[in-house]
Amino acid sequence: MSDLLNLAMLIGASLASMAFGIFAAYYILRLGFALMRPQPQPAVKPKASPEMAGIS
């Protein structure tokens, strides 16, 4: 009976470690892609000059 319990614990531990590895890789990749995402640049307003406005 002890052998079956040890086998069940071994199977459970191996499944848990695989799940942890999958979730860790998923969140590491999400973080990497979020850091590589282009950041929005603030809009730069052009400075008005008399030539552009047509005022002389």
Sequence and secondary structure as in RCSB ss.txt:
>XXXX:A:sequence
MSDLLNLAMLIGASLASMAFGIFAAYYILRLGFALMRPQPQPAVKPKASPEMAGIS
>XXXX:A:secstr
 HHHHHHHHHHHHHHHHHHHHHHHHHHHHHHHHHHHS            HHHHT  
